[in-house]
Amino acid sequence: MLDTRIHAPEAPVDGNQATDTVCRKIDDRHYRINGQDITLPVTVGDAAMLMNLFTVDSKAAQALIADTGFKVVELWPGKALLQLLAVDYRQNDLGDYNEAAIVFPATTPGERSPLPLVGALPRILRGQLGNYVYRMPVNQGFTTHAGRYIWGFPKWQCDVDVQFGKADATARFSDENMTVFELHARCGGKASAKAQQAPSLAIRNQRAWKTVGTTEGEGLTFRLGGKAPVIGDSHPLALALRALGLPKKPLCTIAIRQARMSFEGPESVPIGSAFSQ
């Protein structure tokens, strides 16, 4: 089972394949991932995604990411932000797969924290804050290797299911037959999501990674509040979410039925070092 510590050991992929032994960097734009060549930027032509945003105890959240050099963003004093999200990648340079994520909006060393409320939430909704990817489970092996090696994402293989109906979207993430979380969001909106660039932050191989991605699309639905997620009662990650105060109703939910994305190459620095601006 995946260790819930910051520097959790990586599980082998497809039985016994270690990521660093089956991947290599050719140059800044080209990688060979388990025998397949990948050219940056990686583009996603069609995906569906949903997200729940919560407030959680900032001290407990910071304790989870204490070794990263990052600092959780507070919506107001004592309350940090947490995102639970899931994506169904249908047309993607890395294949057709599902992904979930546990994410904390965060600042990097030397970066000024936004003002509570008036600074934090608008910047999150505009995609102007970094997002530390604490865990990123996926249901396919190739994207596990690619996500780890190119961008440092904490990926491993498990069960992720994403379903979009006419008015409701759901996502279920389970590992070793144990539920971690189940999300819900309203969908069916017809608004467009304008292109947003937001940096993703990760930790791998004793280094901090920063990747700028762009997301846009159609069929955007935004809703204040929403249905509380289902949180498991036995998996270590579910217990970590419970320790943060979940399950409870989200601050807001977002769903995009037809999303397009692009991911550039990363910047990588030793843990605790500042990224270039």
N, C-alpha and C positions, 0 to 999 in steps of 0.2 A: 504494500500500500504506500502511496505517496506520503512522505514525511511532510508535516505542516510547518517545519522550521523554514527560515528564509532560504538557506542554502540546502534545500532538499536534494538528496541524490536523485539522479535521473534514472528512470527505469529504461532498460533496453527496449528497443523497438522491434516488433515482429520476432520475439523470442530472444535473440542474443546480439542484435546489431547496436553497437554504441555509436551515437551520432558523430562524434569527432573522428571515428575511424572510417566512415563511409561518405564523408563530405569534405570538400576543400574549396577554398577561395582561389579563383583564377586571377581576377583583378577586381577593382572596385565595382564593376557592373556585372561580372560574370561569376557564377558559382556552379560547381558540380555536386548535386545532391543525390546520393545513392544511385549514381550512374546516369542521372538526368541533368542536362544543362538548363540553368535558370538565368535569365537576363533581367536586370533591374531597369526601370521599376517593374514590380509585379503588379499586374492589373486584374481587377475583378469586374467582369462585365455585368454580372447579375447576382444579387444576394438579397436575402431578407433578414432583418435584424430587429431585436427588441431589447429594451433596457429598462431596468428599475433603478431609481436613484434614492438613496436612504441617508438619513443622518444617524451617526453612531458616536459612541463615546470616543473622543479624540485621544485620550491617554491609552485606551485599549487598542485603538487602531495604530497609533504610533509604535506601541510595543511590538505589534506584528511585523513592522517594517524597520525596526530599530537598526538593523545591520546594513541598511541599504545606502545611507547617506541622504535619503529623501525625507521630506517632512510632509505629513498629511495636511491638506487644506481644510481649514475650519469654516463652516458656513456661518456659525456664530461661536463665541467662546465656549469651549468644552464639547463642541459637536463637529466631528469631521464628516466627510462625505464618502460614501461607498456606492459603487456601481456593480450590479449584477447584470450580465448581458449574455446574449446568445446570438449566433449568426448562422444562417444556412447559406453556405457558399455554393451557388449553382453553376456559375461560369467563372472560372478562376485559373490563373496560370499554374497554381499548385494543385488543382484538381477539384472535384466535387466532394465537399465534406461539411460537417457541422462542428461548431466551436462554441464553447462557453467561456466566461471569464469572470474573475473576481478582481475588481479594479479600485484603486484609491486615487482620486485626484491629488496630486502632490507637487511640491516645488523641489527643485534640485539645489545642491550647494551653491550659495551665492545669489540665488534667485529670491527676489523680494516676495513675501507672501501677500496675497490680495487682502484687501479690507474685508472683514466679515460681512456677509449678506450682500451689501451693495457692490462688492468687488468680486466675490467668489462665484455666486450663482450665474450672473450674466456671462462671466468669462468661460464657465463650464458649458453653458448652452451655446456659446459662440465657438466652442472648440479651441479656446485660447489658453487652456491650462494643460500641463502635462498629466498623463494618466499612468500611474505605476501599476503594471500588470502583475498582480500577486500570484495568480494561478490562471492557466489557460488550457483546459482540457479540450481535446479534439478526438474525433472518431476514426481518423485515418493515420497510417504510418508515415507516408511521404511528407505530409505537412508538419508532422511532429519533428522530423529531421530538419526540414527547411526552416521552420519557425525558430527552432533552437539555434541552429548554426548561423543563419544570416542575421537575425535580429535579436537573439538572446532570449526569446520568449520562453516562459516556463511551461512547455507543452508536454503532455503525455497522453497515451491512448486510453479512452474509457467510453462510456455510453453518453451521447448527447443527441437529443431529438428536438427538432424545432418544427412547429406546425403553425401555419397561417390559415385561418378561416376567413369568412366574410367580415366578421366584426371582432374576432378575438384571436390573439396569438398566444401560444404557449411554448415554453422550453423546459425540458427536463434534463438534468445532469445527474448521473449516478456513476458510481465507481465500485467495482467488486460487489455488485448487486446491492449496494447501499445508496439510498438517495442522499444527494448533497443539497440541491435546491430545485424547485419547480417555479418558474416565473409565469406571470400573466400580464398581458397588456392589451388595451383596446387597439384595433386596427380598422382599416376601411376608409381612412382619411384620404383626401385627394390633393393635399398641399404638396408642394415641392420642397425638398431639402436642399438648400443652396450649398455649394461646395465649401467645406470647412477643412482646414488643415490643423491637425492637433498632434503633438508629440506623444508617442507611447514610450514608457520607461520600463526597463527590465533589468534583472540581475542574473548573470551567468558567468561561470568560470572566473569568479572574483573580479568581475568588471561590471560597470554600469553601462547600459545600452540605451540609446535614444534614437527613435525612428519617427520620421514625420510621415503621416499618412493623410490622404485626402478622401473624404466621403461626401457623396451627394446622391440624390435620387428622387423618386416619386412615390406617392402613397404615404406621406408622412402623417402620423397621428401623434399628437402631444396631449397628455392629460395630467392635470394635477391630481394627486392622490392615486388611488387604484387599489387593486386587490392585494392583500398580503401574500407573499410567497410561501410555498411549503418548504420547510427546512427539515432535513433529516435529523435523526436523533442518535446516530451511532458513528457515522463516518467522521474522522478527525476534522475535516474541513467544515462539515456541518456543525460540529461542536464549536469550532472557532467562530462561525457566523452567529451561533446562539450566544456566545460570550460577548459579542458586539451588540446584542439586543434584538436580533431577529428571531422569529418572524414578527413583522409589524407592517403596517401599510407604508408604501413608498411615498416619498415626497412628490414624485412625479413618475410617469412612464412615457416612453417614446417607442414607436414602432415605425419602421420604414419597409414597405412591401417590396420595392424595387430599388435597391441601392447599388451604386457603382463606387469602386474604391481604387486607390493606387498607393503603393508602398515603395518609398525610396530606400536607398541604402542607409545603414545606421551610422551613428557616431558612437564610439566605444572608448571609455576612459576607466582608469582604476576606480574602484568603489570609493566614494567620498570626494572625488575630484569634480571640479566644475566643468560643465560642458561649454563649448564655445558658443557665443551668442550670435 
